[in-house]
Structures are given as C-alpha cells and as structure tokens.
Amino acid sequence: MKEKVILKSAHPEEYGDLVIECRVIPNAEIGEYLATIPEDRKFYAHKSGVVKARSGKAGEVIKTTLKTVIDGREYILGEEENTVKERESGTDIVVTNISSTSNEEYVVKRDKFTKTYSPREDGTFEPAYDSRLFTQVTEDVIIMTSWGAPAICLAGSYIVTYSAEENDYNTVEQGAFESTYEKENQPVKVIK
C-alpha cells in the first residue's frame, strides 16, 4: 500500500511543501521487509553524539521537530509534543541534541536518562555504548512503530532495530544519523 505524504517546508517564504509517496509497512511486516534489503546496506552503530540536559518543570510542554534536507531544501518530517511529568524517580529530563543540525529537544524519563547518559566535565552528557542494527532503505517508507505511531523513513535514511523479536523498530533520518551515530566494523548477524 502507498500513501501520499506532505512534507511541510521549513522555510515557506522561500519554497513550498513537498508531496511524496511512501510505501506503508505494518509493524508485523517490518522484519520481512528488512530481510529483502541487501546485506551491504546493514551495519551496527552506536550513538556517539553528546547532548545537553536539564530537569524539566512538571507540566512543561516540549515540542520536538524532526527535519530532513531534500535537494538542498529543509522539510519537516514530523512534529511531536510531550509534557514533562513528575515521577517517582524525579522530574523528566529535557534533552537537547546538540550534535544534530536541528538541535531538537525531547523528553526522557529521569531513570532512563541516568542509565543511558554520563556527565562530562564540560557540562554535557555522552551516551552509554548501545550497539544497534541499522538498515539503510532505498525507497520512501512509513513504518508503523510498536507503540502505534507512524514514522517516515526517506530513501537513504535508516530503520533501527531495537528488538526484532518484539517488532520494535524506529527510524533515523540520514543527516541525524551522520551527526549523532558511529558505524561499527562488526559482521551483521542475519535474523530470519
């Protein structure tokens, strides 16, 4: 099944929106889809980009805007709003991805943040080593994530596998990958 998607212009005063057609891949079929992609487009990588972080204020709304560049023009892939919550472990953390070109902000539960990031002397935080399988797609697709949200993955960008057994996948835009992840030189284990 194909679906038309409108990518909003990040600079509407300079150029208009872009209409693309994406293949829709249901969550239960993502593993089968990835198996059709040649092995030379699969590799392991880990997050290496540092971030800034601060304690959020309960009730604060953080808007995350995911952007991409197509033919030298910047478009909005998606926007999401999350509300900072007070939890048993403390108030959620607001993370700013300073390694990425768009400096997007997003909300992370405090206990998850302390498990996945370590403080550096300069006040920023570095990610803990967590290797994941990445597959570079050759067509524009929309995957349905395990939490029910659609995620656009444009040709040249990546689908990251968190757990093939649990059909847990997400997408990483090509520019974001290049600025925040590091490829590894280990052989890919083929999961069938």
C-alpha positions as CSV (number, residue, x, y, z in Angstrom):
1,M,0.0,0.0,0.0
2,K,1.2,3.5,-0.8
3,E,0.3,6.7,1.0
4,K,0.9,10.4,-0.1
5,V,2.7,12.5,2.5
6,I,3.1,16.2,2.6
7,L,6.4,17.4,3.9
8,K,6.0,20.9,5.2
9,S,8.6,23.4,4.1
10,A,10.8,24.6,7.0
11,H,11.1,27.9,5.1
12,P,7.7,28.5,3.4
13,E,8.7,32.1,2.4
14,E,11.4,30.6,0.1
15,Y,9.8,27.4,-1.2
16,G,6.6,25.3,-0.9
17,D,5.8,22.0,0.6
18,L,6.8,18.7,-1.0
19,V,4.4,15.8,-1.8
20,I,6.0,12.3,-1.7
21,E,4.6,8.8,-2.0
22,C,5.6,6.3,0.7
23,R,5.2,2.6,0.9
24,V,3.4,1.8,4.2
25,I,4.8,-1.2,6.2
26,P,2.7,-2.5,9.1
27,N,4.7,-3.2,12.3
28,A,4.2,-7.0,12.0
29,E,5.8,-6.9,8.5
30,I,8.9,-4.7,9.2
31,G,11.2,-7.8,9.8
32,E,10.1,-9.3,6.5
33,Y,10.7,-6.0,4.7
34,L,14.2,-5.7,6.2
35,A,15.1,-9.2,5.1
36,T,14.6,-8.1,1.5
37,I,17.3,-5.4,1.8
38,P,20.8,-6.4,0.7
39,E,23.3,-7.1,3.4
40,D,25.7,-4.4,2.3
41,R,23.0,-1.9,3.5
42,K,23.1,-3.3,7.0
43,F,25.5,-2.5,9.8
44,Y,25.8,-1.9,13.6
45,A,26.2,1.5,15.0
46,H,26.0,3.2,18.4
47,K,25.0,6.7,19.4
48,S,28.1,8.9,19.9
49,G,26.7,12.5,19.9
50,V,26.8,14.4,23.1
51,V,23.7,16.2,24.4
52,K,22.8,19.0,26.8
53,A,20.2,18.1,29.5
54,R,18.2,19.8,32.2
55,S,15.5,18.9,34.6
56,G,12.1,19.8,33.1
57,K,9.3,21.5,35.0
58,A,6.3,19.3,35.6
59,G,3.6,20.3,33.0
60,E,6.1,21.9,30.7
61,V,5.4,21.1,27.0
62,I,8.3,20.3,24.8
63,K,7.8,20.4,21.0
64,T,10.2,18.2,19.0
65,T,10.5,18.9,15.3
66,L,12.2,16.3,13.1
67,K,13.7,17.8,9.9
68,T,15.3,16.5,6.8
69,V,17.1,18.0,3.7
70,I,16.0,17.1,0.2
71,D,17.7,18.7,-2.8
72,G,19.2,21.3,-0.5
73,R,15.8,22.3,1.0
74,E,14.8,21.7,4.6
75,Y,11.5,20.0,5.3
76,I,9.7,18.9,8.5
77,L,9.4,15.1,8.8
78,G,7.3,15.3,11.9
79,E,6.4,17.2,15.0
80,E,5.5,15.8,18.4
81,E,4.6,17.4,21.7
82,N,5.4,15.8,25.1
83,T,4.6,17.0,28.6
84,V,7.2,16.8,31.3
85,K,6.0,14.7,34.2
86,E,6.9,14.3,37.8
87,R,7.7,10.6,38.5
88,E,8.9,8.5,41.4
89,S,12.5,8.9,40.2
90,G,12.1,12.7,39.8
91,T,11.0,15.1,37.1
92,D,11.6,14.1,33.4
93,I,14.8,15.4,31.7
94,V,14.7,17.7,28.7
95,V,17.5,16.7,26.3
96,T,18.8,18.9,23.6
97,N,20.6,17.1,20.8
98,I,23.5,19.5,20.2
99,S,25.3,17.1,17.8
100,S,22.4,17.2,15.3
101,T,22.0,20.1,12.9
102,S,18.5,20.9,14.2
103,N,19.2,21.0,18.0
104,E,15.9,19.2,18.6
105,E,14.6,18.9,22.2
106,Y,12.9,15.8,23.6
107,V,11.7,14.4,26.9
108,V,13.3,11.4,28.6
109,K,12.3,9.8,31.9
110,R,14.9,10.6,34.5
111,D,15.7,6.9,35.3
112,K,16.2,6.1,31.6
113,F,18.4,9.2,31.1
114,T,20.7,8.2,34.1
115,K,21.1,4.7,32.6
116,T,21.8,5.9,29.1
117,Y,23.9,9.1,29.6
118,S,27.0,10.0,31.6
119,P,28.1,13.5,32.6
120,R,31.2,15.1,31.1
121,E,33.5,17.7,32.5
122,D,32.1,20.4,30.2
123,G,28.5,20.0,31.5
124,T,27.3,18.0,28.5
125,F,26.4,14.3,28.6
126,E,27.7,11.4,26.5
127,P,25.6,8.3,25.6
128,A,26.4,4.9,27.0
129,Y,27.5,2.3,24.4
130,D,24.5,0.6,23.0
131,S,25.0,-1.1,19.6
132,R,22.0,-1.4,17.3
133,L,21.4,-2.9,13.8
134,F,20.7,-0.2,11.2
135,T,19.3,-0.8,7.7
136,Q,19.5,1.8,5.0
137,V,16.3,1.9,2.9
138,T,16.3,2.6,-0.8
139,E,12.7,3.9,-1.0
140,D,10.5,6.2,0.9
141,V,8.6,4.2,3.5
142,I,6.4,4.7,6.5
143,I,6.8,2.1,9.3
144,M,4.3,1.6,12.0
145,T,6.2,1.6,15.3
146,S,5.4,-0.9,18.1
147,W,3.8,2.0,20.1
148,G,1.4,2.7,17.2
149,A,2.9,5.8,15.7
150,P,3.8,6.1,12.0
151,A,7.5,7.0,11.3
152,I,8.6,8.3,7.9
153,C,11.9,6.9,6.6
154,L,13.1,8.5,3.4
155,A,15.3,6.7,0.9
156,G,18.9,6.9,2.2
157,S,17.8,7.0,5.9
158,Y,17.7,4.1,8.3
159,I,15.4,1.7,10.2
160,V,17.0,0.9,13.5
161,T,16.2,-2.5,15.1
162,Y,15.7,-2.4,18.9
163,S,14.2,-5.9,19.2
164,A,13.3,-8.0,16.1
165,E,11.5,-10.5,18.4
166,E,9.2,-7.8,19.7
167,N,8.8,-6.0,16.4
168,D,10.4,-2.9,18.0
169,Y,11.8,-0.6,15.3
170,N,12.2,3.1,14.7
171,T,13.7,5.4,12.0
172,V,16.7,7.7,12.0
173,E,17.0,10.4,9.4
174,Q,20.2,10.3,7.3
175,G,21.5,13.7,8.5
176,A,20.7,12.9,12.1
177,F,22.5,9.5,11.8
178,E,25.6,11.2,10.4
179,S,25.8,13.7,13.2
180,T,24.9,11.5,16.2
181,Y,25.9,7.9,15.4
182,E,29.1,6.0,14.8
183,K,29.3,2.9,12.5
184,E,31.0,-0.2,13.8
185,N,33.1,-2.8,12.0
186,Q,31.4,-5.9,13.2
187,P,29.7,-8.5,11.0
188,V,25.9,-8.4,10.8
189,K,24.1,-11.3,12.3
190,V,21.3,-12.2,9.9
191,I,18.0,-12.7,11.7
192,K,15.5,-14.8,9.7
